[in-house]
Structure formats: C-alpha cells, structure tokens
Amino acid sequence: MIFGSGVLRSMLITLKNFFTSYFKGPEEGGIFTVEYPETRLPEKERFRNFPFLVYDRNPENLRCVACDICAKECPPKCIYIVREFDKEGRPLKRPAVFDIDFTVCMNCGICEEACPFDAIYMDHEFEIAGPERQSRLLYHKDDLLKSNEYFHKIRPTDATAIDQQRREAEEKKKAAAEAAAKAKQPD
C-alpha cells in the first residue's frame, strides 16, 4: 500500500468531476450550480412543501369532510378544523374553519397520507416569505383551496390515479343504489 494513495484517488475523482461539470449538463449527471432565482430546477412530482386543499369543479365542492383525521395525525398540531353546522344544529360534511399555521408546519406530509378523502396534498409552492411574520403564515381555508386541475398540473400521475379510484367508487355506489332500487320495486 502506497502512502497517500487514498488522497491521490480522491483528488483524481475531484478533478474528474470538475472537468465533467463543463461537458455534462444536470440531466446527464454533471455537477452544476443553479443561479436561483433566475434559473430554477424543475420540481419533482412528489416534491412536498406546504399542504393545500383540493376541490372539484368549484370551491363549494371541497373534498374535505372535516373528519379531523389530518389534525389528529399532525405531529406539530398545526392544523385547526371546525365542522360546519346547518340551521338546526346538525353537522355538515364540510369545514367551517380550516386553518394551517405554516410557522409550525414541518412539511412532513403525514396529513396527506392520513386523509381518507383525498382532500389534502402537499404543494410545490415554497416562496411564501413576506414582511408580515405571523399573520401571513396562518393560512385559512380560502387561502388553502386549489382546484383539481392545479393538482393535475403539479402531480399528474397521482392525480390521474386518484381520479380513477374516485370514479370507480362512484360507479360502484350508483350500481348498488340501482340494485337496491330494483329490489324494492314490486314485481
């Protein structure tokens, strides 16, 4: 064993990486520096930052049913949900209040995994800095709402699979309702 061979090998690797960075782009595995914010790397589909709520067609068709599972599973407890009630005091399947405190959120994605209704997902938006410290980082329901089309734009693979599952579930529900209606009809 030659004294200093490890140092020599590491210097050769460094030299090789230095020269390949000039001839290979980031797609081929070259080493590079991105001059952010002028140049940006495309985000990966599963990139996660802060959560958002998905709605179908219009904001009144919010997928969230205020089940409170995401708030219970959230490790830092930054999600606050209050269920909406009708005039008679019966609970409705939608939130009256849905707040997320982004100063506490640790971007773990557990709320996304815990949601059984495919209502909350992690966004790609990460530039949320502003002069207001506390008031701007407390997001209310209206701030969190984003359309299913937006979800398809940032995560096309997941969105397509989820829409297919939701469609199949609706078809099964319709078939079961039709079968129950036929069973009730007198012959």
C-alpha positions as YAML, in Angstrom:
chain: A
units: angstrom
residues:
- id: 1
  name: MET
  ca: [0.00, 0.00, 0.00]
- id: 2
  name: ILE
  ca: [1.43, 3.33, -1.05]
- id: 3
  name: PHE
  ca: [1.32, 6.11, 1.50]
- id: 4
  name: GLY
  ca: [-1.16, 8.80, 0.35]
- id: 5
  name: SER
  ca: [-2.90, 6.68, -2.32]
- id: 6
  name: GLY
  ca: [-6.30, 7.47, -0.83]
- id: 7
  name: VAL
  ca: [-5.61, 11.19, -1.07]
- id: 8
  name: LEU
  ca: [-4.40, 10.78, -4.64]
- id: 9
  name: ARG
  ca: [-7.52, 8.81, -5.65]
- id: 10
  name: SER
  ca: [-9.85, 11.40, -4.07]
- id: 11
  name: MET
  ca: [-8.01, 14.23, -5.84]
- id: 12
  name: LEU
  ca: [-8.44, 12.39, -9.17]
- id: 13
  name: ILE
  ca: [-12.17, 11.98, -8.52]
- id: 14
  name: THR
  ca: [-12.43, 15.69, -7.73]
- id: 15
  name: LEU
  ca: [-10.53, 16.57, -10.90]
- id: 16
  name: LYS
  ca: [-12.77, 14.26, -12.98]
- id: 17
  name: ASN
  ca: [-15.93, 15.84, -11.52]
- id: 18
  name: PHE
  ca: [-14.54, 19.30, -12.15]
- id: 19
  name: PHE
  ca: [-13.98, 18.63, -15.87]
- id: 20
  name: THR
  ca: [-17.23, 16.68, -16.44]
- id: 21
  name: SER
  ca: [-19.21, 19.55, -14.97]
- id: 22
  name: TYR
  ca: [-18.25, 21.62, -18.01]
- id: 23
  name: PHE
  ca: [-19.22, 18.99, -20.56]
- id: 24
  name: LYS
  ca: [-22.26, 17.31, -18.98]
- id: 25
  name: GLY
  ca: [-25.49, 19.04, -18.06]
- id: 26
  name: PRO
  ca: [-27.53, 18.33, -14.96]
- id: 27
  name: GLU
  ca: [-29.61, 15.75, -16.89]
- id: 28
  name: GLU
  ca: [-26.52, 13.59, -17.59]
- id: 29
  name: GLY
  ca: [-25.23, 13.74, -14.03]
- id: 30
  name: GLY
  ca: [-22.81, 16.65, -14.30]
- id: 31
  name: ILE
  ca: [-22.10, 18.80, -11.28]
- id: 32
  name: PHE
  ca: [-23.55, 22.27, -11.62]
- id: 33
  name: THR
  ca: [-24.65, 25.38, -9.80]
- id: 34
  name: VAL
  ca: [-28.11, 26.82, -10.32]
- id: 35
  name: GLU
  ca: [-28.26, 30.59, -10.19]
- id: 36
  name: TYR
  ca: [-31.51, 30.85, -8.30]
- id: 37
  name: PRO
  ca: [-33.93, 32.74, -8.76]
- id: 38
  name: GLU
  ca: [-33.02, 33.48, -12.38]
- id: 39
  name: THR
  ca: [-32.63, 29.78, -13.16]
- id: 40
  name: ARG
  ca: [-34.77, 27.14, -11.50]
- id: 41
  name: LEU
  ca: [-34.68, 23.40, -11.46]
- id: 42
  name: PRO
  ca: [-37.96, 21.66, -12.27]
- id: 43
  name: GLU
  ca: [-39.58, 20.23, -9.14]
- id: 44
  name: LYS
  ca: [-40.03, 16.51, -8.85]
- id: 45
  name: GLU
  ca: [-43.61, 15.30, -8.93]
- id: 46
  name: ARG
  ca: [-43.54, 14.14, -5.31]
- id: 47
  name: PHE
  ca: [-41.83, 17.33, -4.06]
- id: 48
  name: ARG
  ca: [-43.59, 18.41, -0.90]
- id: 49
  name: ASN
  ca: [-43.79, 21.66, 0.90]
- id: 50
  name: PHE
  ca: [-46.92, 23.13, 2.46]
- id: 51
  name: PRO
  ca: [-50.35, 21.48, 2.30]
- id: 52
  name: PHE
  ca: [-53.34, 22.65, 0.25]
- id: 53
  name: LEU
  ca: [-56.98, 21.57, -0.03]
- id: 54
  name: VAL
  ca: [-58.35, 20.13, -3.29]
- id: 55
  name: TYR
  ca: [-61.79, 20.97, -4.62]
- id: 56
  name: ASP
  ca: [-63.68, 19.61, -7.62]
- id: 57
  name: ARG
  ca: [-65.18, 22.00, -10.22]
- id: 58
  name: ASN
  ca: [-65.89, 24.90, -7.82]
- id: 59
  name: PRO
  ca: [-64.76, 25.76, -4.26]
- id: 60
  name: GLU
  ca: [-68.13, 24.65, -2.87]
- id: 61
  name: ASN
  ca: [-67.27, 21.04, -3.86]
- id: 62
  name: LEU
  ca: [-64.48, 20.75, -1.34]
- id: 63
  name: ARG
  ca: [-63.33, 17.16, -0.85]
- id: 64
  name: CYS
  ca: [-62.67, 17.72, 2.86]
- id: 65
  name: VAL
  ca: [-65.47, 16.44, 5.11]
- id: 66
  name: ALA
  ca: [-63.99, 17.85, 8.34]
- id: 67
  name: CYS
  ca: [-63.26, 14.38, 9.74]
- id: 68
  name: ASP
  ca: [-60.32, 15.87, 11.69]
- id: 69
  name: ILE
  ca: [-58.02, 12.90, 10.99]
- id: 70
  name: CYS
  ca: [-55.28, 15.08, 9.48]
- id: 71
  name: ALA
  ca: [-55.34, 17.38, 12.51]
- id: 72
  name: LYS
  ca: [-55.07, 14.44, 14.91]
- id: 73
  name: GLU
  ca: [-52.21, 12.84, 12.97]
- id: 74
  name: CYS
  ca: [-50.23, 16.07, 12.52]
- id: 75
  name: PRO
  ca: [-47.10, 15.81, 14.72]
- id: 76
  name: PRO
  ca: [-46.72, 19.56, 15.46]
- id: 77
  name: LYS
  ca: [-50.53, 20.04, 15.69]
- id: 78
  name: CYS
  ca: [-50.58, 22.95, 13.23]
- id: 79
  name: ILE
  ca: [-53.98, 22.08, 11.63]
- id: 80
  name: TYR
  ca: [-57.15, 23.51, 13.18]
- id: 81
  name: ILE
  ca: [-60.57, 22.33, 11.89]
- id: 82
  name: VAL
  ca: [-64.10, 23.30, 12.94]
- id: 83
  name: ARG
  ca: [-67.02, 21.48, 11.32]
- id: 84
  name: GLU
  ca: [-69.86, 23.49, 9.77]
- id: 85
  name: PHE
  ca: [-73.42, 23.11, 11.13]
- id: 86
  name: ASP
  ca: [-76.78, 23.80, 9.50]
- id: 87
  name: LYS
  ca: [-79.56, 25.95, 11.00]
- id: 88
  name: GLU
  ca: [-80.97, 23.04, 13.02]
- id: 89
  name: GLY
  ca: [-77.56, 22.30, 14.53]
- id: 90
  name: ARG
  ca: [-76.82, 19.15, 12.52]
- id: 91
  name: PRO
  ca: [-73.22, 18.73, 11.42]
- id: 92
  name: LEU
  ca: [-72.48, 19.14, 7.72]
- id: 93
  name: LYS
  ca: [-69.75, 17.31, 5.85]
- id: 94
  name: ARG
  ca: [-67.54, 20.34, 5.27]
- id: 95
  name: PRO
  ca: [-65.31, 22.53, 7.38]
- id: 96
  name: ALA
  ca: [-66.40, 25.97, 8.53]
- id: 97
  name: VAL
  ca: [-62.82, 26.69, 9.60]
- id: 98
  name: PHE
  ca: [-59.71, 25.01, 8.24]
- id: 99
  name: ASP
  ca: [-56.50, 26.74, 9.30]
- id: 100
  name: ILE
  ca: [-52.88, 25.68, 8.96]
- id: 101
  name: ASP
  ca: [-50.12, 27.53, 10.76]
- id: 102
  name: PHE
  ca: [-47.13, 27.38, 8.41]
- id: 103
  name: THR
  ca: [-44.81, 28.70, 11.13]
- id: 104
  name: VAL
  ca: [-45.29, 25.37, 12.89]
- id: 105
  name: CYS
  ca: [-45.76, 23.04, 9.88]
- id: 106
  name: MET
  ca: [-42.73, 20.82, 9.32]
- id: 107
  name: ASN
  ca: [-43.72, 19.71, 5.78]
- id: 108
  name: CYS
  ca: [-43.77, 16.04, 6.74]
- id: 109
  name: GLY
  ca: [-46.75, 15.06, 4.55]
- id: 110
  name: ILE
  ca: [-48.44, 12.95, 7.24]
- id: 111
  name: CYS
  ca: [-51.67, 14.91, 6.74]
- id: 112
  name: GLU
  ca: [-51.65, 13.86, 3.07]
- id: 113
  name: GLU
  ca: [-51.10, 10.22, 3.97]
- id: 114
  name: ALA
  ca: [-53.75, 10.20, 6.70]
- id: 115
  name: CYS
  ca: [-56.56, 11.79, 4.66]
- id: 116
  name: PRO
  ca: [-59.04, 9.09, 3.55]
- id: 117
  name: PHE
  ca: [-60.93, 11.51, 1.27]
- id: 118
  name: ASP
  ca: [-58.03, 12.65, -0.97]
- id: 119
  name: ALA
  ca: [-58.62, 16.22, 0.15]
- id: 120
  name: ILE
  ca: [-55.22, 17.46, 1.33]
- id: 121
  name: TYR
  ca: [-51.94, 17.30, -0.58]
- id: 122
  name: MET
  ca: [-48.51, 18.85, -0.40]
- id: 123
  name: ASP
  ca: [-47.91, 21.79, -2.73]
- id: 124
  name: HIS
  ca: [-44.84, 22.78, -4.73]
- id: 125
  name: GLU
  ca: [-45.10, 26.42, -3.65]
- id: 126
  name: PHE
  ca: [-42.22, 27.32, -1.35]
- id: 127
  name: GLU
  ca: [-41.67, 31.05, -1.82]
- id: 128
  name: ILE
  ca: [-44.02, 32.42, 0.81]
- id: 129
  name: ALA
  ca: [-41.76, 34.90, 2.57]
- id: 130
  name: GLY
  ca: [-43.13, 38.34, 3.28]
- id: 131
  name: PRO
  ca: [-42.81, 41.28, 5.67]
- id: 132
  name: GLU
  ca: [-45.63, 40.11, 7.96]
- id: 133
  name: ARG
  ca: [-44.39, 37.41, 10.22]
- id: 134
  name: GLN
  ca: [-47.33, 35.80, 12.00]
- id: 135
  name: SER
  ca: [-50.45, 36.95, 10.16]
- id: 136
  name: ARG
  ca: [-49.25, 35.95, 6.67]
- id: 137
  name: LEU
  ca: [-48.16, 32.45, 7.68]
- id: 138
  name: LEU
  ca: [-51.52, 31.47, 9.18]
- id: 139
  name: TYR
  ca: [-53.41, 30.13, 6.14]
- id: 140
  name: HIS
  ca: [-57.19, 29.95, 6.27]
- id: 141
  name: LYS
  ca: [-59.49, 27.73, 4.22]
- id: 142
  name: ASP
  ca: [-59.81, 30.24, 1.37]
- id: 143
  name: ASP
  ca: [-56.01, 30.55, 1.14]
- id: 144
  name: LEU
  ca: [-55.57, 26.77, 1.03]
- id: 145
  name: LEU
  ca: [-58.11, 25.99, -1.70]
- id: 146
  name: LYS
  ca: [-56.74, 24.84, -5.05]
- id: 147
  name: SER
  ca: [-58.55, 23.16, -7.91]
- id: 148
  name: ASN
  ca: [-58.24, 19.58, -9.07]
- id: 149
  name: GLU
  ca: [-56.80, 20.99, -12.34]
- id: 150
  name: TYR
  ca: [-53.97, 22.56, -10.35]
- id: 151
  name: PHE
  ca: [-53.38, 19.22, -8.65]
- id: 152
  name: HIS
  ca: [-53.22, 17.56, -12.10]
- id: 153
  name: LYS
  ca: [-50.67, 20.16, -13.18]
- id: 154
  name: ILE
  ca: [-48.23, 19.62, -10.31]
- id: 155
  name: ARG
  ca: [-48.74, 15.86, -9.74]
- id: 156
  name: PRO
  ca: [-50.23, 14.32, -12.90]
- id: 157
  name: THR
  ca: [-49.53, 10.67, -12.06]
- id: 158
  name: ASP
  ca: [-51.05, 10.78, -8.58]
- id: 159
  name: ALA
  ca: [-53.99, 12.96, -9.64]
- id: 160
  name: THR
  ca: [-54.95, 10.66, -12.50]
- id: 161
  name: ALA
  ca: [-54.81, 7.57, -10.28]
- id: 162
  name: ILE
  ca: [-56.88, 9.25, -7.56]
- id: 163
  name: ASP
  ca: [-59.50, 10.49, -10.03]
- id: 164
  name: GLN
  ca: [-59.77, 6.96, -11.45]
- id: 165
  name: GLN
  ca: [-60.27, 5.50, -7.95]
- id: 166
  name: ARG
  ca: [-62.90, 8.13, -7.13]
- id: 167
  name: ARG
  ca: [-64.72, 7.44, -10.42]
- id: 168
  name: GLU
  ca: [-64.75, 3.68, -9.76]
- id: 169
  name: ALA
  ca: [-66.08, 4.24, -6.24]
- id: 170
  name: GLU
  ca: [-68.89, 6.46, -7.58]
- id: 171
  name: GLU
  ca: [-69.81, 3.85, -10.20]
- id: 172
  name: LYS
  ca: [-69.97, 1.14, -7.51]
- id: 173
  name: LYS
  ca: [-72.14, 3.37, -5.35]
- id: 174
  name: LYS
  ca: [-74.52, 4.06, -8.28]
- id: 175
  name: ALA
  ca: [-74.71, 0.36, -9.15]
- id: 176
  name: ALA
  ca: [-75.50, -0.51, -5.53]
- id: 177
  name: ALA
  ca: [-78.20, 2.18, -5.38]
- id: 178
  name: GLU
  ca: [-79.75, 0.92, -8.64]
- id: 179
  name: ALA
  ca: [-79.71, -2.66, -7.36]
- id: 180
  name: ALA
  ca: [-81.35, -1.57, -4.11]
- id: 181
  name: ALA
  ca: [-84.00, 0.37, -6.07]
- id: 182
  name: LYS
  ca: [-84.74, -2.68, -8.26]
- id: 183
  name: ALA
  ca: [-85.03, -4.89, -5.19]
- id: 184
  name: LYS
  ca: [-87.59, -2.51, -3.66]
- id: 185
  name: GLN
  ca: [-89.79, -2.44, -6.77]
- id: 186
  name: PRO
  ca: [-92.73, -4.86, -6.63]
- id: 187
  name: ASP
  ca: [-92.82, -7.45, -9.44]
...
